Amino acid sequence: LRLVVFEQPNVPILRLNRAVLLLEAPSAASRRNASSDERSKLFGMNEEEKRLVTKVKAHQIARAKAQEERRPKERLKPKAKSPNPLSCKKRKNETKRNPDGEKKKRRRRKKGTSSVDENEE
């Protein structure tokens, strides 16, 4: 029985050796069948597969042409953006001058008094 099964391609042979399951090496028929399958996958396609490939390629080309037609032909350049306000230096405020050409005096407030108290006096 083992020899009959060993001659058939792609049939694994398992043996029990005490409590261990052993897988025997593939037969020559299995190796020949596997190598021919690999060669057919690498080099050859049947007629149905060839038709499917050409149909898919034609579909992809048509889709690419349709996408090109949808796109605007000229792209606009991005507009110049304003600079980051945090990275710019602040402007220096010019001191206010009276028409006489003198600097305006600042009023100093005492600590602890509020503006409401000054208005009442």
Residue pairs with C-beta under 8 A, 6 or more apart in sequence:
2 13
5 11
5 13
6 13
6 27
7 27
7 29
8 29
9 27
9 29
9 30
9 32
9 33
9 34
10 30
10 33
10 34
11 30
12 23
12 24
12 26
13 23
13 24
14 21
14 22
14 23
14 24
15 21
15 22
15 24
16 22
26 34
45 53
95 103
95 104
96 103
96 104
97 103
97 104
98 104
109 118
